[in-house]
């Protein structure tokens, strides 16, 4: 947009990275998009991060055709906390379920407003410790950690406080929505804009190495032997992964290894979720009062997870659908999945696909009769594992959210190499894109 020549190197044949899509059985599947957070409401007004993003990229918000969530739930054993896109409703839910926590919760909200979470210099302190100090009921703390961790934490059993605040604002204060066409509603206008601006985009062009001296990067070399020089380089493949491409074995690593990965099963079934009495959009669940979030000791941890019914975005009047999807997500162990032989891998994937679906149905109002009906209506189920994440993102350890080490300003030890995306630390689709814009504006354009 500002007269610079730009080349984009994509490793794969489709765009999107962690938020891409694939086709199977004549159907399109989103691999990342459960929800587009930061829904712009009357209360958020022009300050909505999503509105800011659309203004920066000059993409009309209306073109996304956003559908709001119906309602969602955090479920811990017999205790439920419900929320929708009305923050006042969530506040009444917290007061109803945890009446003794009303004043302490309000004090926590004030602390969050005062904390400079969106600053590049924000201190990455433990949210568990802060919630333990501010709240009297440990269960409320655990329930607040569950959705915020699942939607953006790279830390085991915790989330840094700035990221917690950003996700709390994005999920609860502003709310969830989904483009009618899924992630393609964002990817298509972005790729159209790149074409319109004359950006050169090379697909199937994985980078083999990044050449640098002690001060700056000089060129990138592709796996096919081609090389490209530039004045500035932005890497979105991850912090550790970028350092690995630099091929500097004696240089200390700036990023720690991430260990949180997932398995997700997606089922396609005839009809609409409301045919089964399923009105909710997203359900975050945990079997016990204590939330475990990390690398399980076995292939899959069934004790907690996320259920998403993407066809429950939009009004109830839009319930006439021929097919719908049910997505169930659980933590998974990358190392154990990666060590399986191909035959064993396919066998285990098929086994867990069935187990994950049956476990997920326990958290939905179903009953024996409806369970059989759902089974008969299911047309297709597909599953991706930590191995899939490693294959299509190159994230070390199949880490969903990359390294627990983040670099908010995107800088590196090299004057002309910058990090954007997952390991920059701005979470979610909206946050990651705004982070990339900030790198381009503050690190490159401002210094020209």
C-alpha positions, 0 to 999 in steps of 0.5 A: 500500500505504500509503494514497496515491492513485496514478495510472499513465500507460502510453504503450502498450496493454500493460504492461511497457516493455522487458520486455513481450510481443506476439502474432503468428500466434496466439503470444505473444512476450517481447521482453525476457526472456531470463532472470530473474536472481538465482535464489533458491538454498539458498546465497543464502537469504533474501538473494536479491534476487528473494525480497526483491522478492516480499516487498516486493510481496507476491507469492508466489515460487511463483506465478512457477513458476520454471524453472532454466536447464540450462547456458549458455556463453560462447564466444570462438572455440574457447574455451568457459566454461560455467556453470549455477546452481551457482557452484562449477561456474563456478569449476572451469570458470574454473580448468580453462580458465585454470589460471594465473588461479586465484589472480588470479581469487580476488583479483578475487572478493574485491575485488568482495565488498569493493566497495560496488556496491549503494550509491547512492554507488558510484563508476562506474569502468571494469571494463575497467581493473580486470580489466586490473589484476587478471587476467593473461590478457586473454581471461578479462577479455573473456569476463567482460565479454561476458554482463555487458555484454549483460545491462545495460551502457549504456557502449560497450566497457565496463561500470561496475564496480558494475553489473558486480558486480551482474550477475556476482552475478545471473548467475553467483553466483545464476543464471538462471531463467525463469517458465514463462509468460514475462514475463506471470507477473510482469506479471499478478500486478503488474497484479492487485495494482494493481487490488486496491489501487485504483490507477488505471491509464491505458493509451494515455496518452502524456505530452506534457510535464511542467510545472515551475518551478525547484524542483518539478514541478506537473503532467503534460500528456498528448498528448490534452490532459488534465492531472494534478497530484500531490505526487510524480512518478516517471518510468520513461521514461528520464533524457534522455527525462524532461528532454525532456518538461520542455521547459526548453531552457536547462537543462543535460542531466544524462544522456548519450546512449546508443548501444547498440541491438540487433536480435533475430530470434525463430524458432518451430519444431516440437518441442523444442531437444533434438530437435536436440541443443541442451541449453544455455539461453543462449550468449554468443558472440564471434568473436575474442579481443577483445570489441567492444560498441558501435554498429557502423558497419553495420546489424548486427554479426555478430561477437558476440551472444546466443542464447537457447533459452527452452524449455531452462529446466526439467528434461529431463523437461519436453522434450515441447513441440509448439513452441519458440523460438530467439532470436538477438541482435546489436548494431545501429546505430539511426541507419542503421536509422532513416534507411531508407525504409519499403520499404527498412526492410522489405527490410533487416529480411527480409534480416537476419532470414535472415542472423542466423538462419544465423549463430546456428546456427553456434554450435549443434551442428547439422550439415547434416542437422539444419540442413535439418530445422530449416529444414523445422520452422520455422513463423514468424520475427519480428524487432525492430530499434532502430526498434522499441525507439525506438517502444515505449520512446521511448528516444533513439537506440533505446538498449536500456539508456538513458543511460550516466549513471545516478542511483542514488538516483533524485533530480533537480534537482526536489524532487518528481520522481524517476527509476526504471527503466533510468536509475536504474542497477539492472539486469535485471528484478529490479534495476529493480523493486527500484530503483523500490521504493527510490525509493518508500520512500526518496524519498517514503514516508520523507519524508512 
